[in-house]
Amino acid sequence: MGLSFRKTIKLGRNTRLNVSKSGVSASRKAGPVTINSRGRITIRLGKGLTWRL
């Protein structure tokens, strides 16, 4: 595994700006579902368990 970097900045209650080595993206959360500006969808299934589409 290599070294990784990610910085998350809260813009509002359910909106975040993510800055990483690969670029900048925004994400918005609606209940257990998080939608990323890059098209990634993450669903929280339980505590510590997620499913990415």
N, C-alpha and C positions, 0 to 999 in steps of 0.2 A: 504494500500500500504506500502511496505517496502522500506528501503533505498537501492538505486542502485548506482553503480559506473561504469563509462565508460570513457576511455581516447582514443582519436583519434589522430593518428600521421600521417601527410601527408608524403608519400614517393615519390610522383611525382605529376604530374598535375592531373591525374585521379585515383591515387592509394592511398589507406589509410590502415593503420594498426590499428585495433580496439582491445583494451585491456579492458576486463571487468571481473566481478566476475566469470563468467562461462568459461572464457578462452580467447584465442587470435584468431582473424580472420583477413583476409584481404578482402578488397572490391575494385572493379574496376568499374568505371562509364563510360558508353558509351551513350552519349546523355541523354535522360530521364530515361535510364535503368541502375540500379546498380545491379551487381552480386557479391554475397558474397562467400567466400571460403567454407562456410558451406552449400551452395546450395540454399540459399534464394535469390529470385529475387524481386526487388522493382522497380515499375514504377511510375514516377512522372506524375500525371495527370493535375496538375495545381499548382498555388501558394498555398502551404500549404496542398495539397491533394495528397496522395500516395496510391498505391494499392500493397499489398504484395502477392506473390505467394508461 
